[in-house]
């Protein structure tokens, strides 16, 4: 008879532990998936640092593709350029950048040539991967090379998921063959998506920041290269999209193969 209370206590402890585990599991399933490994945290941190870096135009600037920047105006994010793959460190230490300690600002003067400083949508993703220790060659990365890597893994990039690339010239044909869940449910922080649908709607790469699997919503960052007027500029953005929206836009998921 003396054993019964002890048995009850053990049973109660097991029951409580089980309920706590179930609660924690259900909670994790309703929250956004965030970076959990050192490499993925480093990739996200690198991307955010390039996106959030503030600098001032020291004089009127004309950069890549005749994009204009106004003297003494503060801008956020590394400038857009398809002619270079500038990291944040490279931008800070570029020949025409000067830090002014009196006003605590970085002043950026006209570089020569105009497109020699900056990055674009695909190189911003590749630079973020490179910062984690990946062997990726950033100079070889473009939206087209990302799509080709989805067809056949190369340069530390590969397809993520089970979609088929066979007999498809553009990525929209790849996404229409499968469900949105099967395309994007496996995405996590530090992955990427790319769409390539020239000549109709262009091409673009986005960097995955989180994946809300409960509501099928992706939060992503991008080096957009467009301001509100549609002119080329240094506009970065953080946005959300549903799985179905990404699927309709023809975005295929890809992953850096040497990031855990």
C-alpha positions in Angstrom: 0.0 0.0 0.0 2.9 2.4 0.7 4.0 2.1 -3.0 0.9 3.6 -4.4 1.6 7.3 -3.6 5.1 6.9 -5.1 3.7 5.4 -8.3 1.2 8.2 -8.5 3.9 10.8 -8.2 5.9 9.2 -10.9 2.9 9.0 -13.1 2.1 12.7 -12.5 5.6 13.7 -13.4 5.5 11.8 -16.6 2.1 13.3 -17.5 3.3 16.8 -16.8 6.5 16.3 -18.8 4.4 14.9 -21.7 2.0 17.9 -21.6 4.9 20.4 -21.6 6.4 18.6 -24.6 3.1 18.7 -26.5 2.6 22.4 -25.7 6.2 23.3 -26.8 5.7 21.3 -30.0 2.4 23.0 -30.8 3.9 26.4 -30.0 6.9 25.9 -32.3 4.5 24.9 -35.1 2.6 28.2 -34.9 5.6 30.5 -34.9 7.9 31.5 -37.7 10.8 29.3 -38.5 14.0 31.2 -37.7 17.7 30.5 -38.2 19.0 27.9 -35.7 22.5 27.1 -36.9 25.6 29.3 -36.7 25.9 29.3 -40.5 22.3 30.3 -41.2 22.5 33.0 -38.5 25.6 34.3 -40.2 24.0 34.4 -43.6 20.9 36.2 -42.3 23.1 38.7 -40.3 25.3 39.4 -43.4 22.2 40.0 -45.6 20.6 42.3 -43.0 23.8 44.3 -42.5 24.1 45.0 -46.2 20.4 46.0 -46.3 20.5 48.2 -43.3 23.8 50.0 -43.8 23.4 53.8 -43.9 25.5 56.2 -46.0 25.4 59.7 -47.3 26.0 60.8 -50.9 28.9 63.2 -50.9 27.8 65.2 -53.9 25.4 64.1 -56.6 26.2 60.6 -57.8 25.5 58.7 -61.0 26.0 55.0 -60.4 25.1 51.8 -62.3 22.7 52.3 -65.3 22.6 56.0 -64.7 20.9 55.7 -61.3 21.1 59.0 -59.5 21.7 59.8 -55.9 21.3 63.3 -54.4 24.1 65.2 -52.5 23.9 65.1 -48.7 20.9 62.7 -48.7 21.2 59.6 -46.5 20.6 56.2 -48.2 20.1 52.8 -46.7 21.6 49.7 -48.2 24.6 49.0 -50.6 23.9 50.6 -54.0 22.5 48.4 -56.8 24.8 47.3 -59.5 24.9 44.4 -61.9 28.5 45.1 -62.7 30.0 44.3 -59.3 29.6 42.0 -56.2 30.5 44.4 -53.4 30.3 43.1 -49.8 29.6 45.5 -46.9 33.3 45.5 -46.0 34.2 46.3 -49.6 31.7 49.1 -49.6 33.0 50.6 -46.4 36.6 50.4 -47.5 36.0 51.4 -51.2 38.3 54.2 -52.5 35.6 56.8 -52.6 34.1 56.1 -49.2 35.2 58.2 -46.2 34.0 57.9 -42.6 33.4 61.3 -40.9 33.7 60.8 -37.2 32.4 64.3 -36.5 28.9 63.5 -37.8 29.3 59.7 -37.4 28.4 59.0 -41.0 30.0 57.3 -44.1 30.3 59.7 -47.0 30.3 58.1 -50.5 31.7 60.0 -53.5 31.4 59.3 -57.2 33.3 56.1 -58.0 34.9 55.5 -61.4 33.6 53.7 -63.3 30.0 54.2 -62.1 29.1 50.5 -61.7 32.3 49.5 -59.9 30.6 49.5 -56.5 27.3 47.7 -55.5 25.6 44.3 -55.8 22.3 42.9 -57.2 19.6 40.5 -56.1 21.6 37.3 -56.8 25.0 38.5 -55.7 23.5 39.7 -52.4 22.3 36.2 -51.7 25.6 34.6 -52.8 27.6 37.1 -50.6 25.4 36.1 -47.6 26.2 32.5 -48.3 29.9 33.1 -48.7 30.1 34.8 -45.3 29.2 31.5 -43.7 32.3 29.8 -45.0 30.6 28.4 -48.2 32.9 27.6 -51.1 30.5 29.4 -53.5 32.2 31.6 -56.2 30.1 34.8 -55.9 31.4 36.1 -59.3 29.8 33.2 -61.1 26.3 33.7 -59.5 23.4 35.2 -61.4 19.7 34.4 -61.6 20.3 32.3 -64.7 23.1 30.4 -63.0 20.8 29.8 -60.0 18.2 28.3 -62.3 20.8 26.2 -64.0 22.0 25.0 -60.6 18.5 23.9 -59.8 18.7 21.7 -62.9 22.1 20.3 -62.0 23.8 21.2 -58.8 26.9 23.4 -59.3 28.9 26.1 -57.5 27.5 25.1 -54.1 23.9 25.7 -55.2 21.2 23.0 -55.7 17.5 22.6 -56.0 15.5 22.4 -52.8 12.4 20.2 -53.0 11.0 17.8 -55.5 9.8 20.0 -58.4 10.8 19.0 -61.9 13.0 21.2 -64.2 12.7 18.9 -67.2 11.7 20.5 -70.5 11.2 23.9 -68.8 12.8 27.0 -70.2 11.3 29.3 -67.6 10.6 28.7 -63.9 6.9 29.3 -64.0 6.5 26.1 -66.0 8.4 24.4 -63.1 6.1 25.7 -60.3 2.8 25.0 -62.1 3.5 21.2 -62.0 3.5 20.8 -58.2 1.6 22.1 -55.2 2.7 25.3 -53.3 3.2 23.2 -50.1 5.6 20.8 -51.8 7.6 23.8 -53.2 8.0 26.0 -50.1 7.3 24.0 -47.0 11.0 22.9 -46.8 12.4 26.5 -47.0 14.1 27.9 -43.9 16.2 30.9 -43.0 19.2 31.3 -45.2 17.7 29.6 -48.3 16.6 31.4 -51.5 14.1 31.4 -54.3 14.6 32.5 -57.9 12.4 33.2 -60.8 13.5 33.5 -64.4 10.9 34.3 -66.9 12.5 36.5 -69.6 11.6 38.0 -71.9 8.1 38.6 -70.4 8.5 39.4 -66.7 12.3 39.4 -66.0 14.2 37.6 -63.3 14.9 38.0 -59.6 16.3 36.2 -56.6 15.1 36.6 -53.0 16.7 35.6 -49.6 14.5 33.7 -47.2 14.4 35.1 -43.7 11.7 32.9 -42.2 8.9 30.4 -43.0 5.6 30.5 -41.2 4.5 26.9 -42.0 1.2 27.3 -40.1 0.0 30.1 -42.3 2.0 29.3 -45.4 3.8 32.7 -45.4 7.4 33.4 -46.4 9.3 36.5 -45.1 12.1 37.4 -47.4 14.6 40.1 -48.2 15.7 41.4 -51.5 18.1 43.8 -53.2 15.4 45.2 -55.3 17.2 47.9 -57.2 14.0 49.9 -57.7 12.6 53.0 -55.9 9.0 54.1 -55.8 9.2 55.8 -59.1 10.6 52.7 -60.9 14.1 54.2 -61.3 17.2 52.0 -60.6 18.5 52.9 -57.1 19.7 51.3 -53.9 16.4 50.1 -52.5 16.4 47.0 -50.4 13.2 45.6 -49.0 11.8 43.0 -46.5 8.5 41.6 -47.6 6.1 38.7 -47.1 4.4 36.5 -49.6 2.1 33.4 -49.3 3.2 30.1 -50.8 0.6 30.6 -53.5 1.9 34.0 -54.4 5.4 32.7 -54.8 4.1 29.8 -56.9 2.1 32.2 -59.2 5.2 34.3 -59.6 7.3 31.3 -60.7 9.7 31.2 -57.8 11.6 28.0 -57.4 13.4 27.2 -54.1 17.2 26.7 -54.0 19.7 26.1 -51.3 23.5 26.5 -50.6 24.8 23.0 -50.4 27.6 23.6 -48.0 25.5 25.4 -45.3 24.1 23.2 -42.5 
